[in-house]
């Protein structure tokens, strides 16, 4: 009896599948495309921004994180996330900010981003007398408001900037009692400012805002280096060119009180309540006749 051939008696064992090689070039290419997409979004659409100073209190606190729209006024040399383009005049598309807009800007001889509020537009005559703004010779309306009680924390210590203003709320918790004025611009835009009393920056001689520029100020009027303050004193030295504006502040995403540590368990407790989602577009009543 013939012996059956082993090759015919069963299926042969398939060779093991060769281990696929990693396409490192393709992986790095994918990561690079993703990074470029993120940078493009940050540069052209929107990006996050962190508030590092008290100059825009009471509306913005140190520790606030917000979203800035990059397309609101078109694009210029400051639009990229990193200021790599040479300084140049003009913008691509877009329009001028409105009075009252909170904008992100780059000073004339710096690369850092600042945040201020637009007060004067091209052709406006801007003047300050005793802390009150005069636009084109007409006083901007200011109304006294009750003191604002800001909870004291690591990011809002109520220290040297606000001497003598520390107190307590009805629950006995420490707060900073900030003197507030409600300011209303000629276009009906209203917002709160802090006025700590007579200061050197309360008076500013009349200046006509040049074409293509805007006059900006901080809401914390006595603690803001802005268009009223000379460059020698750390300010903006007058109006700033439109192309130096990088975007418009839209809303607060979240806010931290400064108590975070390396321990992730501390992060949740550092969130300030009631600030996430707050719009930064100012209230606007029926526009007054200009």
VEXMI-781110 format. One record per residue (C-alpha): residue number from 1; residue in one letter; x, z, y. Coordinates in Angstrom, 3 decimals, padded with zeros to 6 digits. Example, Ala and Ser with C-alpha at 12.3 -4.5 7.8 and 13.67 -1.06 7.14 Angstrom:
REM VEXMI-781110
+-----+------+----------+----------+----------+
|  nr | rest |     east |       up |    north |
+-----+------+----------+----------+----------+
|   1 |    a |  012.300 |  007.800 | -004.500 |
|   2 |    s |  013.670 |  007.140 | -001.060 |
+-----+------+----------+----------+----------+
REM end
This chain:
REM VEXMI-781110
+-----+------+----------+----------+----------+
|  nr | rest |     east |       up |    north |
+-----+------+----------+----------+----------+
|   1 |    x |  000.000 |  000.000 |  000.000 |
|   2 |    x |  001.453 | -001.077 |  003.265 |
|   3 |    x |  002.213 |  001.621 |  005.864 |
|   4 |    x |  000.195 |  001.184 |  009.024 |
|   5 |    x |  002.299 |  000.498 |  012.063 |
|   6 |    x |  002.429 |  003.567 |  014.310 |
|   7 |    x |  002.038 |  001.372 |  017.360 |
|   8 |    x | -001.331 |  000.194 |  016.013 |
|   9 |    x | -002.616 |  003.581 |  014.878 |
|  10 |    x | -003.161 |  005.145 |  018.286 |
|  11 |    x | -002.783 |  004.702 |  022.031 |
|  12 |    x |  000.696 |  004.874 |  023.374 |
|  13 |    x |  001.627 |  007.656 |  025.802 |
|  14 |    x |  001.595 |  006.443 |  029.411 |
|  15 |    x |  004.718 |  007.061 |  031.450 |
|  16 |    x |  004.453 |  009.843 |  033.958 |
|  17 |    x |  003.463 |  008.709 |  037.414 |
|  18 |    x |  006.421 |  008.532 |  039.680 |
|  19 |    x |  006.393 |  011.151 |  042.458 |
|  20 |    x |  005.395 |  009.518 |  045.727 |
|  21 |    x |  007.945 |  009.705 |  048.503 |
|  22 |    x |  006.920 |  011.282 |  051.824 |
|  23 |    x |  006.724 |  008.746 |  054.642 |
|  24 |    x |  008.441 |  010.895 |  057.268 |
|  25 |    x |  008.433 |  008.089 |  059.790 |
|  26 |    x |  004.679 |  007.737 |  059.436 |
|  27 |    x |  004.176 |  011.501 |  059.716 |
|  28 |    x |  006.212 |  011.750 |  062.908 |
|  29 |    x |  004.462 |  008.676 |  064.275 |
|  30 |    x |  001.051 |  010.280 |  063.699 |
|  31 |    x |  002.166 |  013.495 |  065.396 |
|  32 |    x |  003.565 |  011.483 |  068.302 |
|  33 |    x |  000.307 |  009.564 |  068.735 |
|  34 |    x | -001.620 |  012.863 |  068.690 |
|  35 |    x |  000.672 |  014.376 |  071.327 |
|  36 |    x |  000.334 |  011.296 |  073.509 |
|  37 |    x | -003.451 |  011.483 |  073.195 |
|  38 |    x | -003.429 |  015.153 |  074.231 |
|  39 |    x | -001.138 |  014.423 |  077.192 |
|  40 |    x | -003.321 |  011.490 |  078.239 |
|  41 |    x | -006.409 |  013.706 |  078.108 |
|  42 |    x | -004.659 |  016.439 |  080.126 |
|  43 |    x | -003.380 |  013.913 |  082.657 |
|  44 |    x | -006.482 |  011.769 |  083.120 |
|  45 |    x | -009.547 |  013.768 |  082.081 |
|  46 |    x | -009.192 |  017.559 |  082.175 |
|  47 |    x | -006.721 |  020.370 |  081.562 |
|  48 |    x | -006.709 |  024.191 |  081.429 |
|  49 |    x | -005.367 |  026.221 |  084.334 |
|  50 |    x | -004.318 |  029.859 |  084.648 |
|  51 |    x | -004.835 |  031.995 |  087.775 |
|  52 |    x | -001.556 |  033.834 |  088.493 |
|  53 |    x | -002.251 |  035.350 |  091.943 |
|  54 |    x | -004.879 |  037.099 |  094.078 |
|  55 |    x | -005.120 |  034.326 |  096.694 |
|  56 |    x | -008.518 |  033.052 |  095.479 |
|  57 |    x | -010.235 |  036.404 |  095.004 |
|  58 |    x | -013.047 |  037.386 |  094.851 |
|  59 |    x | -014.188 |  034.257 |  092.997 |
|  60 |    x | -011.058 |  033.947 |  090.867 |
|  61 |    x | -009.163 |  036.870 |  089.371 |
|  62 |    x | -005.643 |  037.035 |  087.995 |
|  63 |    x | -006.032 |  036.327 |  084.287 |
|  64 |    x | -008.872 |  033.796 |  084.629 |
|  65 |    x | -008.527 |  030.616 |  082.596 |
|  66 |    x | -010.402 |  027.584 |  083.850 |
|  67 |    x | -010.929 |  023.892 |  083.332 |
|  68 |    x | -009.781 |  021.385 |  085.947 |
|  69 |    x | -011.213 |  017.866 |  085.974 |
|  70 |    x | -008.448 |  015.343 |  086.675 |
|  71 |    x | -010.684 |  012.346 |  087.451 |
|  72 |    x | -012.796 |  013.899 |  090.236 |
|  73 |    x | -010.714 |  012.419 |  093.064 |
|  74 |    x | -009.000 |  009.579 |  091.211 |
|  75 |    x | -005.369 |  009.643 |  090.053 |
|  76 |    x | -002.036 |  009.878 |  091.846 |
|  77 |    x |  001.576 |  010.865 |  091.175 |
|  78 |    x |  000.509 |  014.498 |  090.558 |
|  79 |    x | -002.041 |  013.600 |  087.870 |
|  80 |    x |  000.266 |  013.653 |  084.802 |
|  81 |    x |  000.556 |  017.033 |  083.109 |
|  82 |    x |  004.256 |  016.949 |  083.899 |
|  83 |    x |  005.165 |  015.687 |  087.372 |
|  84 |    x |  007.475 |  012.920 |  086.186 |
|  85 |    x |  006.389 |  010.196 |  088.602 |
|  86 |    x |  008.147 |  009.847 |  091.960 |
|  87 |    x |  006.228 |  011.004 |  095.021 |
|  88 |    x |  004.172 |  008.132 |  096.376 |
|  89 |    x |  001.292 |  007.623 |  098.758 |
|  90 |    x | -002.263 |  006.738 |  097.817 |
|  91 |    x | -004.538 |  007.205 |  094.831 |
|  92 |    x | -006.070 |  005.020 |  092.146 |
|  93 |    x | -009.872 |  005.090 |  092.446 |
|  94 |    x | -011.671 |  008.316 |  093.328 |
|  95 |    x | -012.800 |  009.732 |  096.642 |
|  96 |    x | -011.904 |  012.533 |  099.017 |
|  97 |    x | -012.873 |  016.106 |  098.097 |
|  98 |    x | -015.914 |  017.648 |  099.741 |
|  99 |    x | -015.673 |  020.660 |  101.995 |
| 100 |    x | -015.807 |  023.760 |  099.832 |
| 101 |    x | -014.319 |  022.202 |  096.678 |
| 102 |    x | -011.736 |  024.310 |  094.852 |
| 103 |    x | -008.777 |  022.041 |  094.148 |
| 104 |    x | -005.481 |  022.115 |  092.280 |
| 105 |    x | -002.657 |  020.815 |  094.449 |
| 106 |    x |  001.087 |  020.369 |  094.539 |
| 107 |    x |  002.841 |  021.436 |  097.789 |
| 108 |    x |  004.821 |  018.878 |  099.742 |
| 109 |    x |  008.265 |  019.931 |  098.510 |
| 110 |    x |  007.471 |  021.649 |  095.219 |
| 111 |    x |  006.384 |  020.874 |  091.677 |
| 112 |    x |  004.251 |  023.946 |  090.896 |
| 113 |    x |  000.444 |  023.738 |  090.951 |
| 114 |    x | -001.488 |  025.805 |  093.508 |
| 115 |    x | -005.219 |  026.412 |  093.814 |
| 116 |    x | -007.074 |  026.514 |  097.162 |
| 117 |    x | -010.399 |  025.629 |  098.771 |
| 118 |    x | -010.885 |  022.522 |  100.932 |
| 119 |    x | -011.994 |  023.466 |  104.456 |
| 120 |    x | -011.165 |  020.518 |  106.707 |
| 121 |    x | -011.374 |  016.762 |  106.059 |
| 122 |    x | -009.620 |  013.873 |  107.843 |
| 123 |    x | -010.538 |  013.800 |  111.531 |
| 124 |    x | -011.741 |  017.424 |  111.602 |
| 125 |    x | -010.382 |  019.804 |  114.216 |
| 126 |    x | -009.646 |  023.106 |  112.455 |
| 127 |    x | -009.092 |  026.355 |  114.359 |
| 128 |    x | -009.201 |  030.078 |  113.546 |
| 129 |    x | -010.095 |  032.830 |  115.990 |
| 130 |    x | -010.096 |  036.416 |  114.781 |
| 131 |    x | -010.460 |  035.304 |  111.171 |
| 132 |    x | -013.397 |  032.969 |  111.821 |
| 133 |    x | -013.053 |  029.246 |  111.192 |
| 134 |    x | -014.065 |  026.777 |  113.883 |
| 135 |    x | -014.683 |  023.225 |  112.663 |
| 136 |    x | -014.850 |  020.635 |  115.412 |
| 137 |    x | -015.396 |  023.427 |  117.915 |
| 138 |    x | -018.326 |  025.013 |  116.032 |
| 139 |    x | -017.978 |  028.447 |  114.399 |
| 140 |    x | -018.398 |  028.470 |  110.626 |
| 141 |    x | -021.139 |  030.924 |  109.709 |
| 142 |    x | -019.991 |  034.270 |  108.252 |
| 143 |    x | -022.305 |  037.049 |  107.017 |
| 144 |    x | -021.275 |  040.554 |  105.973 |
| 145 |    x | -022.010 |  041.418 |  102.357 |
| 146 |    x | -021.926 |  044.724 |  100.446 |
| 147 |    x | -018.470 |  045.648 |  099.174 |
| 148 |    x | -017.663 |  044.035 |  095.856 |
| 149 |    x | -016.613 |  046.494 |  093.153 |
| 150 |    x | -013.962 |  044.834 |  090.975 |
| 151 |    x | -013.003 |  046.834 |  087.868 |
| 152 |    x | -009.368 |  047.950 |  087.966 |
| 153 |    x | -007.197 |  046.719 |  085.113 |
| 154 |    x | -003.640 |  045.527 |  084.514 |
| 155 |    x | -004.389 |  042.158 |  086.141 |
| 156 |    x | -006.388 |  043.719 |  089.027 |
| 157 |    x | -004.563 |  046.951 |  089.857 |
| 158 |    x | -005.902 |  047.475 |  093.420 |
| 159 |    x | -002.401 |  048.465 |  094.458 |
| 160 |    x | -000.238 |  047.360 |  097.369 |
| 161 |    x | -002.423 |  044.339 |  098.146 |
| 162 |    x | -005.516 |  046.490 |  098.698 |
| 163 |    x | -004.347 |  049.877 |  100.022 |
| 164 |    x | -007.006 |  052.552 |  100.315 |
| 165 |    x | -009.717 |  050.506 |  098.608 |
| 166 |    x | -009.635 |  052.227 |  095.225 |
| 167 |    x | -012.802 |  054.084 |  094.256 |
| 168 |    x | -015.240 |  054.564 |  091.387 |
| 169 |    x | -018.545 |  052.998 |  090.414 |
| 170 |    x | -021.736 |  054.834 |  089.470 |
| 171 |    x | -020.365 |  055.354 |  085.949 |
| 172 |    x | -017.168 |  056.918 |  087.234 |
| 173 |    x | -015.001 |  053.942 |  086.253 |
| 174 |    x | -012.178 |  052.987 |  088.670 |
| 175 |    x | -012.938 |  049.984 |  090.860 |
| 176 |    x | -011.515 |  048.191 |  093.875 |
| 177 |    x | -014.014 |  048.113 |  096.758 |
| 178 |    x | -013.419 |  044.746 |  098.412 |
| 179 |    x | -014.873 |  043.890 |  101.853 |
| 180 |    x | -016.801 |  040.628 |  101.483 |
| 181 |    x | -018.015 |  037.970 |  103.902 |
| 182 |    x | -020.295 |  035.098 |  102.906 |
| 183 |    x | -019.008 |  031.893 |  104.504 |
| 184 |    x | -021.116 |  028.741 |  104.862 |
| 185 |    x | -019.563 |  025.393 |  105.791 |
| 186 |    x | -021.395 |  022.678 |  107.785 |
| 187 |    x | -022.346 |  020.823 |  104.578 |
| 188 |    x | -024.244 |  023.871 |  103.302 |
| 189 |    x | -021.584 |  025.040 |  100.829 |
| 190 |    x | -021.404 |  028.852 |  100.589 |
| 191 |    x | -018.893 |  031.174 |  098.925 |
| 192 |    x | -017.527 |  034.704 |  099.290 |
| 193 |    x | -014.218 |  035.562 |  100.970 |
| 194 |    x | -012.246 |  038.800 |  101.362 |
| 195 |    x | -011.442 |  039.999 |  104.878 |
| 196 |    x | -009.127 |  043.023 |  105.033 |
| 197 |    x | -009.135 |  043.310 |  108.813 |
| 198 |    x | -006.934 |  041.936 |  111.616 |
| 199 |    x | -003.929 |  039.985 |  110.305 |
| 200 |    x | -001.403 |  037.547 |  111.734 |
| 201 |    x | -003.077 |  034.625 |  109.951 |
| 202 |    x | -006.472 |  035.360 |  111.546 |
| 203 |    x | -005.600 |  033.099 |  114.484 |
| 204 |    x | -004.574 |  029.470 |  114.157 |
| 205 |    x | -004.283 |  026.971 |  117.000 |
| 206 |    x | -006.501 |  023.860 |  116.829 |
| 207 |    x | -005.145 |  021.068 |  114.661 |
| 208 |    x | -006.628 |  017.649 |  113.899 |
| 209 |    x | -006.483 |  016.858 |  110.173 |
| 210 |    x | -004.641 |  013.516 |  109.808 |
| 211 |    x | -006.088 |  010.544 |  107.960 |
| 212 |    x | -005.718 |  010.897 |  104.186 |
| 213 |    x | -005.116 |  014.666 |  104.333 |
| 214 |    x | -007.125 |  017.872 |  103.895 |
| 215 |    x | -006.850 |  021.416 |  105.273 |
| 216 |    x | -007.028 |  024.081 |  102.553 |
| 217 |    x | -007.302 |  027.873 |  102.527 |
| 218 |    x | -007.508 |  030.687 |  099.983 |
| 219 |    x | -010.651 |  032.802 |  099.739 |
| 220 |    x | -008.571 |  035.983 |  099.936 |
| 221 |    x | -007.882 |  035.149 |  103.552 |
| 222 |    x | -005.299 |  037.814 |  104.326 |
| 223 |    x | -003.315 |  037.308 |  101.117 |
| 224 |    x | -003.129 |  033.538 |  100.848 |
| 225 |    x | -000.239 |  031.239 |  101.748 |
| 226 |    x | -002.102 |  028.059 |  102.636 |
| 227 |    x | -002.412 |  025.410 |  105.361 |
| 228 |    x | -002.303 |  028.141 |  108.042 |
| 229 |    x |  001.123 |  029.379 |  106.910 |
| 230 |    x |  004.465 |  027.695 |  107.615 |
| 231 |    x |  006.667 |  026.488 |  104.809 |
| 232 |    x |  009.312 |  028.949 |  105.967 |
| 233 |    x |  006.878 |  031.767 |  105.121 |
| 234 |    x |  005.952 |  030.273 |  101.778 |
| 235 |    x |  002.863 |  028.362 |  102.891 |
| 236 |    x |  001.752 |  024.729 |  102.898 |
| 237 |    x |  002.745 |  024.110 |  106.518 |
| 238 |    x | -000.480 |  022.433 |  107.611 |
| 239 |    x | -002.790 |  019.911 |  105.930 |
| 240 |    x | -001.711 |  018.342 |  102.643 |
| 241 |    x | -001.868 |  014.659 |  101.625 |
| 242 |    x | -004.828 |  013.630 |  099.480 |
| 243 |    x | -002.470 |  012.327 |  096.791 |
| 244 |    x | -001.074 |  015.861 |  096.338 |
| 245 |    x | -004.410 |  016.998 |  094.901 |
| 246 |    x | -004.374 |  016.981 |  091.109 |
| 247 |    x | -007.976 |  017.864 |  090.303 |
| 248 |    x | -011.086 |  019.960 |  090.883 |
| 249 |    x | -011.728 |  023.395 |  089.362 |
| 250 |    x | -014.946 |  023.235 |  087.318 |
| 251 |    x | -015.626 |  026.458 |  085.384 |
| 252 |    x | -014.010 |  029.561 |  083.876 |
| 253 |    x | -013.441 |  029.385 |  080.129 |
| 254 |    x | -012.383 |  033.020 |  079.631 |
| 255 |    x | -010.585 |  035.847 |  081.414 |
| 256 |    x | -008.056 |  038.453 |  080.269 |
| 257 |    x | -007.475 |  041.878 |  081.817 |
| 258 |    x | -003.727 |  041.937 |  081.111 |
| 259 |    x | -003.812 |  044.456 |  078.263 |
| 260 |    x | -002.837 |  042.041 |  075.491 |
| 261 |    x |  000.231 |  042.791 |  073.375 |
| 262 |    x |  001.952 |  041.059 |  070.466 |
| 263 |    x | -000.667 |  042.627 |  068.202 |
| 264 |    x | -003.591 |  040.186 |  067.693 |
| 265 |    x | -005.942 |  043.167 |  067.337 |
| 266 |    x | -005.462 |  043.833 |  071.050 |
| 267 |    x | -006.591 |  040.375 |  072.099 |
| 268 |    x | -010.327 |  040.840 |  071.618 |
| 269 |    x | -010.434 |  043.989 |  073.721 |
| 270 |    x | -008.606 |  042.231 |  076.570 |
| 271 |    x | -011.429 |  039.766 |  077.248 |
| 272 |    x | -013.317 |  040.435 |  080.463 |
| 273 |    x | -017.048 |  040.220 |  079.913 |
| 274 |    x | -019.348 |  038.125 |  082.061 |
| 275 |    x | -016.779 |  035.591 |  083.289 |
| 276 |    x | -016.753 |  032.902 |  080.595 |
| 277 |    x | -018.765 |  029.868 |  081.640 |
| 278 |    x | -018.881 |  030.792 |  085.347 |
| 279 |    x | -019.174 |  027.618 |  087.431 |
| 280 |    x | -016.611 |  027.100 |  090.190 |
| 281 |    x | -018.695 |  024.535 |  092.027 |
| 282 |    x | -019.842 |  026.381 |  095.187 |
| 283 |    x | -023.467 |  027.109 |  096.016 |
| 284 |    x | -024.936 |  024.470 |  098.288 |
| 285 |    x | -027.985 |  025.050 |  100.459 |
| 286 |    x | -029.700 |  022.364 |  102.460 |
| 287 |    x | -026.912 |  020.679 |  104.409 |
| 288 |    x | -026.810 |  021.556 |  108.077 |
| 289 |    x | -026.518 |  018.840 |  110.674 |
| 290 |    x | -022.873 |  018.168 |  111.374 |
+-----+------+----------+----------+----------+
REM end
